């Protein structure tokens, strides 16, 4: 569920209210979404579903912006230069506890086969018409639906 819509821009300081989790909604020039098939193992968020790349801030001193840049690089060797804050979403952690994630919006037109995925099963571009048929993390599906104006 969408908790709050962000206005974009960079924040260079971290407040105690900043969500610990980050994610990236990445769209290409054809309007396709870059999705990550998560491992189907216990102890991770949304196992076995299609979702966005992302992860936790490593420390309270790390900004969400720095965390998402680091996570994209670590998980897929991916650099998305124009990331901007897009939304804060409500989600559930692997233990079922409620939490929030700062979601960033970015555009990238690369070939996923050239990325070095280090977590999860695979990355794939999906057109908007296919999204309703995928098994997805509910918060990620809701965010795409909002982006699509559905």
C-alpha positions as YAML, in Angstrom:
chain: A
units: angstrom
residues:
- id: 1
  name: UNK
  ca: [0.00, 0.00, 0.00]
- id: 2
  name: UNK
  ca: [1.23, 3.47, -0.81]
- id: 3
  name: UNK
  ca: [1.97, 5.29, 2.42]
- id: 4
  name: UNK
  ca: [3.16, 8.63, 1.06]
- id: 5
  name: UNK
  ca: [4.12, 10.23, -2.22]
- id: 6
  name: UNK
  ca: [7.53, 11.90, -2.25]
- id: 7
  name: UNK
  ca: [8.31, 15.02, -4.23]
- id: 8
  name: UNK
  ca: [11.69, 13.90, -5.53]
- id: 9
  name: UNK
  ca: [15.10, 15.36, -4.99]
- id: 10
  name: UNK
  ca: [18.09, 14.39, -2.90]
- id: 11
  name: UNK
  ca: [18.35, 14.52, 0.86]
- id: 12
  name: UNK
  ca: [21.86, 14.58, 2.25]
- id: 13
  name: UNK
  ca: [20.97, 13.91, 5.86]
- id: 14
  name: UNK
  ca: [19.25, 10.98, 7.52]
- id: 15
  name: UNK
  ca: [16.46, 11.42, 10.03]
- id: 16
  name: UNK
  ca: [15.18, 8.85, 12.48]
- id: 17
  name: UNK
  ca: [11.97, 8.72, 10.42]
- id: 18
  name: UNK
  ca: [13.74, 7.48, 7.27]
- id: 19
  name: UNK
  ca: [12.64, 3.95, 6.30]
- id: 20
  name: UNK
  ca: [15.38, 1.33, 6.62]
- id: 21
  name: UNK
  ca: [14.45, -0.32, 3.29]
- id: 22
  name: UNK
  ca: [14.93, 1.02, -0.24]
- id: 23
  name: UNK
  ca: [13.78, -0.13, -3.68]
- id: 24
  name: UNK
  ca: [14.06, 1.07, -7.28]
- id: 25
  name: UNK
  ca: [11.19, 1.28, -9.76]
- id: 26
  name: UNK
  ca: [13.12, 1.24, -13.04]
- id: 27
  name: UNK
  ca: [11.40, 1.89, -16.38]
- id: 28
  name: UNK
  ca: [12.89, 1.79, -19.87]
- id: 29
  name: UNK
  ca: [12.08, 3.90, -22.93]
- id: 30
  name: UNK
  ca: [9.49, 1.34, -24.11]
- id: 31
  name: UNK
  ca: [7.56, 1.61, -20.84]
- id: 32
  name: UNK
  ca: [8.74, -1.77, -19.56]
- id: 33
  name: UNK
  ca: [9.55, -2.44, -15.90]
- id: 34
  name: UNK
  ca: [12.77, -4.02, -14.66]
- id: 35
  name: UNK
  ca: [11.74, -6.71, -12.19]
- id: 36
  name: UNK
  ca: [13.78, -9.03, -10.01]
- id: 37
  name: UNK
  ca: [12.69, -12.63, -9.35]
- id: 38
  name: UNK
  ca: [13.52, -13.13, -5.70]
- id: 39
  name: UNK
  ca: [14.92, -16.35, -4.28]
- id: 40
  name: UNK
  ca: [12.25, -18.65, -2.85]
- id: 41
  name: UNK
  ca: [13.90, -19.16, 0.53]
- id: 42
  name: UNK
  ca: [12.69, -18.49, 4.07]
- id: 43
  name: UNK
  ca: [13.90, -15.42, 5.91]
- id: 44
  name: UNK
  ca: [13.74, -12.89, 3.07]
- id: 45
  name: UNK
  ca: [11.03, -10.42, 2.14]
- id: 46
  name: UNK
  ca: [8.57, -11.59, -0.51]
- id: 47
  name: UNK
  ca: [10.30, -14.89, -1.40]
- id: 48
  name: UNK
  ca: [9.63, -16.31, -4.86]
- id: 49
  name: UNK
  ca: [7.97, -13.16, -6.20]
- id: 50
  name: UNK
  ca: [8.79, -10.56, -8.82]
- id: 51
  name: UNK
  ca: [9.74, -7.28, -7.20]
- id: 52
  name: UNK
  ca: [12.13, -4.34, -7.47]
- id: 53
  name: UNK
  ca: [15.85, -4.37, -6.78]
- id: 54
  name: UNK
  ca: [16.75, -2.82, -3.46]
- id: 55
  name: UNK
  ca: [17.67, -3.50, 0.13]
- id: 56
  name: UNK
  ca: [18.41, -2.10, 3.55]
- id: 57
  name: UNK
  ca: [20.46, 0.88, 4.59]
- id: 58
  name: UNK
  ca: [23.68, -0.51, 6.12]
- id: 59
  name: UNK
  ca: [23.70, 2.01, 8.96]
- id: 60
  name: UNK
  ca: [21.66, 4.87, 10.34]
- id: 61
  name: UNK
  ca: [24.23, 7.24, 8.80]
- id: 62
  name: UNK
  ca: [23.64, 5.95, 5.25]
- id: 63
  name: UNK
  ca: [21.05, 7.98, 3.33]
- id: 64
  name: UNK
  ca: [18.35, 6.14, 1.38]
- id: 65
  name: UNK
  ca: [19.86, 7.63, -1.80]
- id: 66
  name: UNK
  ca: [23.29, 6.20, -0.98]
- id: 67
  name: UNK
  ca: [21.73, 2.86, 0.01]
- id: 68
  name: UNK
  ca: [19.82, 2.36, -3.25]
- id: 69
  name: UNK
  ca: [22.87, 3.28, -5.35]
- id: 70
  name: UNK
  ca: [24.94, 0.77, -3.36]
- id: 71
  name: UNK
  ca: [22.27, -1.96, -3.51]
- id: 72
  name: UNK
  ca: [21.83, -1.64, -7.30]
- id: 73
  name: UNK
  ca: [25.59, -1.90, -7.76]
- id: 74
  name: UNK
  ca: [25.98, -4.84, -5.34]
- id: 75
  name: UNK
  ca: [22.97, -6.85, -6.56]
- id: 76
  name: UNK
  ca: [23.26, -6.29, -10.30]
- id: 77
  name: UNK
  ca: [26.26, -4.13, -11.18]
- id: 78
  name: UNK
  ca: [23.70, -1.52, -12.21]
- id: 79
  name: UNK
  ca: [24.15, 2.26, -12.20]
- id: 80
  name: UNK
  ca: [21.04, 4.38, -12.77]
- id: 81
  name: UNK
  ca: [22.15, 8.03, -12.90]
- id: 82
  name: UNK
  ca: [18.78, 9.78, -12.61]
- id: 83
  name: UNK
  ca: [17.24, 8.10, -9.56]
- id: 84
  name: UNK
  ca: [14.83, 10.29, -7.63]
- id: 85
  name: UNK
  ca: [12.62, 9.70, -4.63]
- id: 86
  name: UNK
  ca: [9.23, 8.55, -5.80]
- id: 87
  name: UNK
  ca: [7.26, 7.18, -2.85]
- id: 88
  name: UNK
  ca: [7.31, 5.61, 0.57]
- id: 89
  name: UNK
  ca: [5.44, 2.31, 0.69]
- id: 90
  name: UNK
  ca: [4.18, 0.11, 3.51]
- id: 91
  name: UNK
  ca: [5.34, -3.50, 3.44]
- id: 92
  name: UNK
  ca: [5.90, -6.52, 5.66]
- id: 93
  name: UNK
  ca: [9.29, -7.85, 6.65]
- id: 94
  name: UNK
  ca: [10.21, -11.54, 6.53]
- id: 95
  name: UNK
  ca: [9.01, -11.87, 10.13]
- id: 96
  name: UNK
  ca: [5.63, -10.34, 9.24]
- id: 97
  name: UNK
  ca: [6.28, -7.06, 10.99]
- id: 98
  name: UNK
  ca: [5.12, -3.90, 9.22]
- id: 99
  name: UNK
  ca: [7.72, -1.59, 7.77]
- id: 100
  name: UNK
  ca: [8.30, 1.01, 5.09]
- id: 101
  name: UNK
  ca: [10.57, 1.43, 2.10]
- id: 102
  name: UNK
  ca: [11.71, 4.51, 0.22]
- id: 103
  name: UNK
  ca: [11.14, 3.80, -3.47]
- id: 104
  name: UNK
  ca: [13.19, 5.59, -6.11]
- id: 105
  name: UNK
  ca: [12.17, 6.05, -9.74]
- id: 106
  name: UNK
  ca: [14.74, 5.78, -12.50]
- id: 107
  name: UNK
  ca: [15.10, 5.18, -16.23]
- id: 108
  name: UNK
  ca: [17.53, 2.71, -17.78]
- id: 109
  name: UNK
  ca: [17.55, 1.27, -21.29]
- id: 110
  name: UNK
  ca: [20.15, -1.47, -20.93]
- id: 111
  name: UNK
  ca: [20.21, -5.19, -21.61]
- id: 112
  name: UNK
  ca: [19.57, -7.20, -18.44]
- id: 113
  name: UNK
  ca: [21.64, -10.08, -19.86]
- id: 114
  name: UNK
  ca: [24.72, -7.89, -19.41]
- id: 115
  name: UNK
  ca: [24.12, -7.40, -15.67]
- id: 116
  name: UNK
  ca: [25.93, -9.50, -13.08]
- id: 117
  name: UNK
  ca: [23.09, -10.56, -10.76]
- id: 118
  name: UNK
  ca: [24.40, -11.59, -7.33]
- id: 119
  name: UNK
  ca: [21.08, -12.08, -5.50]
- id: 120
  name: UNK
  ca: [17.85, -13.68, -6.59]
- id: 121
  name: UNK
  ca: [17.05, -15.77, -9.66]
- id: 122
  name: UNK
  ca: [16.88, -13.35, -12.58]
- id: 123
  name: UNK
  ca: [16.07, -9.89, -13.91]
- id: 124
  name: UNK
  ca: [13.60, -9.28, -16.73]
- id: 125
  name: UNK
  ca: [11.89, -6.40, -18.52]
- id: 126
  name: UNK
  ca: [8.08, -6.69, -18.45]
- id: 127
  name: UNK
  ca: [5.56, -4.59, -20.37]
- id: 128
  name: UNK
  ca: [2.74, -3.08, -18.30]
- id: 129
  name: UNK
  ca: [0.16, -5.44, -19.83]
- id: 130
  name: UNK
  ca: [1.92, -8.48, -18.32]
- id: 131
  name: UNK
  ca: [2.21, -7.13, -14.77]
- id: 132
  name: UNK
  ca: [-1.28, -8.28, -13.63]
- id: 133
  name: UNK
  ca: [-0.39, -11.90, -14.49]
- id: 134
  name: UNK
  ca: [2.82, -12.03, -12.43]
- id: 135
  name: UNK
  ca: [3.19, -13.29, -8.87]
- id: 136
  name: UNK
  ca: [4.46, -10.09, -7.29]
- id: 137
  name: UNK
  ca: [5.08, -8.50, -3.96]
- id: 138
  name: UNK
  ca: [1.75, -6.68, -3.36]
- id: 139
  name: UNK
  ca: [3.39, -3.33, -2.59]
- id: 140
  name: UNK
  ca: [5.40, -3.50, -5.85]
- id: 141
  name: UNK
  ca: [2.31, -4.33, -7.93]
- id: 142
  name: UNK
  ca: [0.40, -1.48, -6.28]
- id: 143
  name: UNK
  ca: [3.20, 0.96, -7.05]
- id: 144
  name: UNK
  ca: [3.30, -0.05, -10.73]
- id: 145
  name: UNK
  ca: [-0.49, 0.26, -10.91]
- id: 146
  name: UNK
  ca: [-0.23, 3.75, -9.44]
- id: 147
  name: UNK
  ca: [2.54, 4.68, -11.89]
- id: 148
  name: UNK
  ca: [0.39, 3.38, -14.76]
- id: 149
  name: UNK
  ca: [-2.61, 5.34, -13.48]
- id: 150
  name: UNK
  ca: [-4.69, 2.19, -12.82]
...
